[in-house]
Amino acid sequence: MYNATKYLRLSYTSDRANESDSIANQRKYIDEFVKRNPDIKIVNEQVDDGYSGIVFDRPAFKAMLEDIKSGKINCIIVKDLSRLGREYNETFTYLRRVFPALGVRFIAINDNIDTAKEAVTGDISVSFKGVMNDEYCRDISVKVRTALNIKRKNGDYVGAVPVYGYKKADDNKNQLVIDEYAAQVVKDIFKMRTDGYSAERIANELNRLAVLSPREYKKDNNISLPTGGYCDKENSKWSATTVIRILKDEIYTGKLIQGKCGKPNYKVKEYVKRNADEMFVTENAHEAIIGRQDFELVQKIMRIDTRTSPKKNELHLFSGILICGCCGNRMTRKTVTHNGEKYFYYYCPTGKKNGCTGGNMIKETDLVNCVTDSIKGHIRNVASLNALIGGINNNAINKDMCNKISVQIGEVQKQLDKTSEYKSTLYENYISGILNKEDYKTLNNSYSKDKKRLEDALKQLETELDECRNNTSKKLQWIERFKAFENIDKIDRNIVIRLIECIHIYDKTHIQIAFNFKDEYAQTLAALSEYREVV
């Protein structure tokens, strides 16, 4: 009498398209077989529902092996060989080595395999079935990967669980739509960051307000949980790591980046990172939660020195903004106590001993007054520019910008056509003997890089042209950023980080402020000047 396990397996993908391979059908098939074989007694049933036959790291399969080792069972019954596994090498390792060594009888009903009656060591037909099962997996993998890549190229979302702030559309699972509540939390996170909050302080504030972390929010709303997730598994609360991940994710700008990681082939289950040119990027794939300018502002904030004040949670007013005009090093804030009063200065830590010939320390109050006046003056200039634009035909200026972009697109397209033509003739020259192998490889690599560079430039120009034609070009939108601070009396961290790129300090009386959007400012002035000349 054999004590047997009914082993049933069904994968997530192709097996479900075949009703004959359903779990219920496999169970019925085995039960009917056992009725005809009184020497077999069913001890238990092990089911791996939703597990690929390529891998053997399946919970029910491992439990079955433990039962074998403990002596609980000595027979395994499956509907057919593919239920045991589809990967050829490992399947036949168990079939020809592991099971015989453990004294286990293996039965695959449909394939007429019964090791109690005949060994499978030299059976060519069994080996052929194993190869076919393996090839089936390879074919399915290629088809699934191809189908997913087509969707990614079309800008369809193919992920299992949307990132926090989005959900799948009810009528289209491949389209992301905004989850209003979570999206507002994301907006608050970005706002707090631009206001000078550190990632840790943002996390503490969200936990204080009892805002559910992404993982807990999904659980609370019965949303499937991803592996990993955006939060600490230990307590499922907000953490600095969670906040930073959200702040760095471009998906909130409407940009969809897919295929960042992948498996090398269908037999390898570990994911590896892919190169940038292997990813699938779609601009404006869904509605943005965070504007591109605000997103870039936050990235700038995270790149600069954001050390907080001792025993405080906020950043210094000019943290990461001040640069020594001599050596280019970032300047440091220093506290000087005199007659019981504290005074604050900025200085270059490089020092004259290390070759810096910059000026001495500059007082913080003097710097604040100077920068405040400069910001006010620049805002007045921007407001005057805006008034000039408003007094003329704005559509004419926009049309002029569109024409310039169109001309540039034409020039880039010409370069791209020539590069493609040169690249296409390389192989012919190599075959005909005009080029040797080394020259062919060198030139082909060079033309490929040029082609990629031109294609990227063309794509960017086409995006700018679309924005310009829709009258949404950032060349004019940037003005609103400055106008929002027209009536300021004093500056704070938020104003400084939004309006100023950096401040170079040469000495106490010579500083240079580089405002954000300086290129847009110059281009708007140039467009306005050309328009007035034409008029």
BAVEX-387038 format. One line per field, with one value per residue (C-alpha): x, y, z. Coordinates in steps of 0.2 Angstrom, whole numbers, plus 5000, padded with zeros to 4 digits. Each point is the difference from the previous one (the first is absolute). Layout:
u = X;...
v = Y;...
w = Z;...
***
This chain:
u = 5000;5007;4996;4998;4998;4989;5011;4990;5007;4994;5009;4994;5002;4996;4994;4985;4995;4998;4985;5007;5015;4989;5003;4983;5003;5017;4993;4985;5013;5011;4985;4994;5017;5002;4983;5007;5016;4996;5019;5000;4993;4998;5008;4998;4999;5012;4995;5011;4987;5008;5018;5010;5007;5017;5004;5000;4999;4982;4992;4990;5014;5012;4987;4999;5019;4999;4986;5012;5015;4989;4994;4982;4998;5010;4990;4996;4986;4997;4989;5015;5018;4998;4991;5016;5010;5004;5019;5009;5015;4993;4984;5011;5012;4985;4993;5016;5010;4991;4984;5009;5013;4986;4990;4986;4988;4995;4985;4995;4984;4998;5018;4999;5015;5000;5017;4994;4997;5014;5015;5001;5019;5002;4982;5002;4982;4999;5016;4991;4985;5011;5008;4983;4994;5016;4998;4981;5006;5013;4986;4988;5013;5004;4982;4996;5016;4996;4982;5005;5014;4987;4989;5014;5005;4982;5001;4988;5003;5004;5005;4991;4997;5000;5012;4992;4990;4993;4988;4995;4985;4984;4997;5019;5012;5015;4996;5004;4989;5002;4995;4994;5004;5017;5004;4997;5012;5013;4997;5002;5017;5007;4994;5008;5016;5000;4996;5016;4994;5012;4994;5001;4989;4988;4998;4998;4987;4990;5000;4995;4985;4996;5002;5000;5016;4999;5000;4987;4989;5000;4995;4987;4992;5002;5013;5012;5017;5016;5016;5011;4989;5003;5001;5008;4993;5004;4987;4992;5003;5007;5019;5013;5003;4982;5000;5016;4993;4985;5009;5012;4986;4997;4984;4991;5004;4990;5016;4999;5016;4998;5012;5013;5003;4998;5005;5014;4990;4985;5011;5007;4989;5011;4997;5014;5001;4999;5009;4991;4999;4991;4986;4983;4997;4983;4998;4982;4994;4988;4995;5014;4998;5016;5005;5016;5007;4996;5007;5017;5000;4999;5014;5010;4997;5005;5016;5007;5006;4985;5007;4988;5004;5006;4985;4988;4990;5001;5014;5010;4993;5015;5004;5009;4997;5016;5016;5017;5004;5018;5001;4982;4998;4984;5001;4996;4990;5009;4994;5011;4995;5005;4995;4987;4992;5000;5005;4999;5013;5004;5017;5010;5006;5014;5011;5015;5012;4991;5001;4984;5002;4982;4994;4997;4984;4984;4987;4983;4990;5009;4998;4981;4997;5010;4992;4982;5003;5007;4985;4988;5009;5000;4982;4996;5010;4990;4984;5005;5004;4983;4992;5009;4994;4983;4999;5004;4993;5005;4995;5013;5014;4995;4999;5017;5007;4991;5008;5017;4997;4994;5015;5011;4991;5003;5018;5001;4990;5012;5015;4991;4996;5018;5006;4988;5005;5019;4996;4990;5015;5013;4996;5000;5018;5005;4994;5008;5017;5000;5000;5009;4991;5008;4995;4983;4997;5007;4990;4984;5001;5004;4985;4989;5004;4997;4983;4995;5005;4990;4985;5000;5002;4986;4988;5003;4997;4984;4994;5004;4991;4985;5000;5003;4985;4989;5006;5006;5018;5011;5008;4986;4993;5016;4994;4986;5013;5008;4983;4994;5013;4997;4994;5013;5007;5013;5008;4999;5007;4985;5003;5019;4999;4986;5008;5019;5011;5016;5009;5019;5009;5016;5002;4989;4995;5000;4987;4992;4982;4995;4981;4990;4993;5014;5000;4981;5002;5014;4990;4984;5010;5007;4983;4992;5015;4998;4981;5002;5013;4988;4986
v = 5000;5017;5016;5013;5019;5008;5014;5013;5016;5014;5015;5018;5001;4988;4985;5010;5001;4981;4993;4983;5006;5008;4994;4992;4990;4994;4994;4991;4992;4994;4993;4990;4993;4995;4991;4988;4997;4993;4999;5019;5009;5019;5008;5019;5012;5014;5015;5013;5011;5015;4994;4998;4983;5008;5002;4987;5012;4997;4998;4985;4991;5003;4994;4984;4998;5001;4987;4988;5003;4997;4984;5005;4997;4990;5003;5016;5000;5014;5002;5002;5003;5019;5001;4995;5013;5007;5004;4985;4999;5001;4990;4985;5002;4997;4986;4991;5003;5008;4989;4983;5004;5004;4984;5010;4993;5014;4999;5011;4993;5008;4997;4982;5002;4989;4997;4984;4992;5007;5011;5016;5002;4995;5003;5011;5004;5007;5011;5006;5005;5009;5010;5004;5007;5010;5007;5004;5011;5009;5003;5007;5011;5007;5003;5008;5011;5006;5004;5010;5009;5005;5007;5010;5007;5006;5009;4987;4996;4982;5000;4989;5014;5019;5011;5010;5014;4991;4986;4990;5007;4991;4998;4997;4991;5006;5018;5009;5013;5011;4993;5017;4997;4992;5013;5014;4992;4999;5019;5004;4990;5010;5016;4996;4996;5017;5009;4993;4984;4986;4982;4994;5015;4997;4982;5005;5013;4988;4987;5014;5004;4981;4999;4982;4995;4994;4982;5002;5011;4986;4987;5011;5002;4982;5003;4987;5002;5001;4990;5013;5015;5018;4998;4991;4983;5000;5012;5006;5018;5014;5001;5012;4986;4999;5019;5001;4987;5009;5017;4991;4992;5008;4991;5014;5012;4989;4991;4981;4990;4982;4985;5007;4982;4983;4982;4995;4985;4989;4989;5013;5007;5013;5018;5011;5018;5005;5014;5016;4996;4984;5008;5006;5019;5008;5019;5006;4982;5005;5016;5007;5003;5011;5013;4997;5016;4996;4983;5007;5012;4986;4991;5015;5002;4982;5002;5015;5000;4998;4998;5007;5011;4992;4994;5007;4993;5014;5004;5016;5014;4998;4982;4993;5016;5010;4996;5008;5010;4996;4981;4995;4991;5002;5012;4996;5009;5005;5007;5014;5005;5018;5008;4987;5003;4987;5005;4989;5000;4990;4996;4988;4985;4997;5014;5009;4986;4989;5013;5009;5019;5005;5014;4999;4995;5008;5004;4991;5016;5009;4986;4998;5019;4999;4984;5007;5016;4990;4988;5015;5008;4985;4997;5018;4997;4984;5009;5014;4986;4992;5017;5003;4983;5003;5016;4992;4985;4985;4988;5008;4997;4982;4998;5007;4987;4986;5005;5000;4983;4993;5007;4991;4984;5000;5003;4985;4989;5004;4995;4984;4995;5002;4990;4986;5000;4999;4986;4990;5000;4994;4982;5000;5009;4987;4985;5008;5002;5019;4999;4987;4993;5011;5016;4994;4997;5017;5009;4990;5004;5019;5001;4991;5012;5015;4993;4997;5018;5007;4990;5006;5018;4998;4993;5014;5013;4992;5000;5019;5003;4991;5011;5016;4996;4997;5016;4991;5002;5002;5015;5011;4990;5003;5019;4994;4992;5018;5009;4989;5010;5018;5006;4992;5010;4988;4984;4982;4983;4997;5016;4997;4983;5003;5016;4998;4987;5005;5015;5003;5010;5008;5012;5011;5012;4989;4986;4992;4993;4987;4999;4985;5001;5011;4992;5003;5018;5003;4990;5010;5017;4994;4995;5016;5010;4991;5003;5018;5002;4991;5011
w = 5000;4995;5010;4987;4998;4986;4993;4991;4992;4989;4995;4998;4982;4985;5011;5004;4982;5000;5010;5000;5011;5013;5018;5001;4984;5006;5017;4991;4988;5014;5010;4986;4997;5019;4999;4987;5010;5018;5004;5002;5015;5000;5015;4996;4986;4996;4989;4992;4992;4991;4999;4984;4996;4996;5018;5014;5014;5003;5018;4996;4991;5015;5012;4990;5000;5019;5001;4990;5011;5016;4992;4999;4982;4987;4984;4990;4987;4987;4985;4989;5000;4997;5017;5009;4990;4983;5002;4992;5011;5017;4996;4995;5014;5012;4988;4997;5016;5015;5000;4996;5014;5012;4995;4993;4987;4987;4989;4986;4994;4983;4995;5005;5012;5015;5008;5009;4984;4989;5003;4990;4999;4982;4994;4985;4998;5018;4997;4984;5010;5013;4986;4993;5017;5001;4983;5004;5014;4989;4987;5013;5008;4983;4996;5017;4999;4982;5005;5015;4991;4986;5014;5008;4983;4998;5017;5009;5018;5003;5018;5013;5013;4996;5010;5015;4993;4985;4997;4984;4990;5002;4982;4995;5011;4990;5003;5016;5008;5015;5017;5008;5018;4997;4987;5013;5012;4986;4997;5018;5001;4985;5008;5017;4991;4991;5016;5007;5010;5000;4994;5018;5006;4986;5006;5018;4995;4990;5014;5013;4989;4999;4981;4995;4992;4982;5005;5014;4988;4987;5014;5006;4983;4996;4986;4996;5008;4990;5005;5009;5001;5004;5019;5014;5003;5018;5005;4983;5005;4990;4999;4993;4987;4994;4998;4990;4988;4997;4998;4987;4990;4983;4998;5009;4986;4988;4993;5000;5001;4998;4999;5012;5005;4992;4999;4988;4994;5005;5010;5012;5013;5007;4993;4994;4996;4982;4991;4996;4982;5004;5010;4993;5003;4996;5003;5005;5002;5014;5009;5010;5019;5001;4987;4991;5007;5018;4998;4993;5014;5013;4991;5001;5018;5004;4990;5010;5017;5011;5018;5013;5014;5016;5011;4987;4986;4987;4988;5000;4989;4987;5003;4985;4990;5004;4989;5003;4984;5001;5003;4996;5017;5009;5014;5019;5013;5016;5016;5009;5018;5005;5016;5003;4983;4986;4982;4985;4985;4985;4995;4988;5009;4988;5007;4993;5006;4987;4986;5002;4998;5003;5011;5019;5009;4994;5013;4998;5004;4986;4988;5004;4996;4984;4994;5005;4990;4985;5000;5000;4986;4989;5004;4994;4984;4997;5003;4988;4987;5003;4997;4984;4994;5005;4990;4984;4990;5011;4986;4989;5012;5003;4981;4998;5013;4991;4984;5007;5008;4983;4991;5013;4998;4981;5003;5012;4989;4986;5011;5005;4982;4995;5015;4997;4982;5004;5013;4987;4988;5012;4999;4981;5001;5012;4989;4985;5009;5000;5019;5011;5015;5013;4990;4997;5019;5005;4987;5003;5019;4996;4988;5013;5014;4988;4994;5018;5005;4985;5003;5019;4994;4987;5013;5012;4986;4995;5018;5001;4983;5007;5016;4989;4989;5015;5007;5016;4997;5016;4991;5006;5015;5010;5002;5012;5011;5003;5000;5015;5011;4994;5017;5011;5015;5005;4994;5006;4995;4989;4990;4999;4994;4987;4992;5002;4992;5010;5007;4997;5013;4994;5015;5012;4986;4985;4999;4984;5001;4987;4999;4994;4982;4995;4982;4999;5005;4987;4986;5004;4999;4983;4993;5006;4992;4983;5000;5003;4986;4988;5005
***
